[in-house]
Amino acid sequence: MDLPLIDLAVFLIYMLAIVLFGASFYYKKRSANDFITGGGKLPSWAIGMSIFATFVSSISFLALPGNAYLSNWNGFVFSLSIPFAAWLAVKFFVPLYRGIKSPSAYYFLETKFGSWARVYASICYLLTQLARMGAIMYLLALPMNALFGWSIPVVIVITGISVLIYSILGGFEAVIWTDAIQGIILITGALACAGILLFSMPEGPSQMFEIAKAQEKFSLGSFQISFSESTFWLILIYGLFINVQNFGVDQNYVQRYLSAKNEAEAVKSTLMGSLLYVPVSLLFFFIGTALFAYYQAMPELLPSHLSVGENADKIFPYFIVNGLPKGMTGLLIASIFAAGMSTVSTSVNSSATVILTDHIKKYVNPQISEKGEVTTLVVASLVMGLLSILVALAFNGVTSALDAWWALSAIFSGGILGLFLLAYVGKNIRQKYAAIGVILGVLIIGWMSLSPLIPDGSGWVSFRSPFHANLTIVFGTVVIFLVGFVGTALFHRKD
């Protein structure tokens, strides 16, 4: 399918403009601190929009409407945990990191448990970011391939290089300002799409609500207690753990705390960015429900092969191409790319920061010059960006890139959250019990993440985890915390 000329023009103009705008920050005099935090002088609203854009990826843009189309609003419960996690962030985490005055999120772990904890957490973070960037770029290329026949490797390479150009040339300031613009484009595109869907119903907007209500599409899920089904409570607990992890130990967020002019501005930006995601995620779920009602009312508009359940994620891209006025399609495709590019650019910059602060300055060259720091950040950004492109290309052909990303992120990031909570809440926790807790926690996480991949009919089926996949980070984090805390309490002695 060929993209109409006007839509292709809108999309290409957006891509060129965002790259040139981000690259324009190259002409500002930059130090390593400017590259990492923008010099700590960025406005709170721009930082807030960047936090919001970091929350939203192309995965969210495509997967949330698909989830709502296929089922209901159970997934939205994840967003309901954000206000509490944001409160924890502004109450405890923002003051913590601004008080430490280290650009690394993992320096705090070193002060509690020694250098092994910092190295472990930083390596896990880098591996997580590679998997994250690769999955996002690959999933971004899928609808472009399905709808227009664009080559998946070509889309991946062009997207990756575009992000690398402005994130390297412009540093953190370029990331923040391009994120802010991309966040605005994303919201504008989603609002326009929701409005067109709502007012395209044959019998008017009320028909959409009638169809959705009859099919229980607004349900938030069962309120029963279950460890194996996606209930309201399970998603709420999962969301709380994930969001505490984001705010408490994710380098992406810590750099944003430090980029504000003062603590009050950092608090303001954190609340703005996190709370903005709640109504916008609701908007994505609304779009999915509206799509369901739209094609229920006019089933002849939907090809038969897309009516199958596993193709739910393709419904929204199909509507973007076939149901929107000319020009709007280009805007929505730009919105999808905006969601993906903002997340990838953030990961590139934060990964380079971790490489410099947690590894190069710590172990390779503690006396590195200012110029050397900037050079290291540029080279590290380039290396991480190119590696992420290779990871994205490696995803090509896997059965489920999203499942692979979830499994990898659970293994790497779950251990970091448990260690952080042990460091923050626990008092005088012994290093060895923290280390034992991490080992046991990661084993639990690995079992819960990988055992569902055991094929049916094998002799190992009985070793499958009976728990819902969303409980992986919950169980892993709790194990790490309890082992470290109880071990110190029961067997405390001076080492």
Secondary structure, 3 states (H helix, E strand, C coil): CCCCHHHHHHHHHHHHHHHHHHHHHHHCCCCHHHHHHHHHCECHHHHHHHHHHHHCCHHHHHHHHHHHHHCCCHHHHHHHCHHHHHHHHHHHHHHHHHHHCCCCCCHHHHHHHCHHHHHHHHHHHHHHHHHHHHHHHHHHHHHHHHHHCCCHHHHHHHHHHHHHHHHHHHHHHHHHHHHHHHHHHHHHHHHHHHHHHHCCCCCCHHHHHHHHHHCCCCCCCCCCCCCCCCCHHHHHHHHHHHHHHHHHHCHHHHHHHHHECCHHHHHHHHHHHHHHHHHHHHHHHHHHHHHHHHHHHCHHHCCHHHCCHHHHHHHHHHHHHHCCCCCHHHHHHHHHHHHHHHHHHHHHHHHHHHHHHHHHHHHHCCCCCHHHHHHHHHHHHHHHHHHHHHHHHHHCCCCCHHHHHHHHHHHHHHHHHHHHHHHHHCCCCCHHHHHHHHHHHHHHHHHHHHHHHCCCCCCCHHHCCCCCHHHHHHHHHHHHHHHHHHHHHHHCCCC
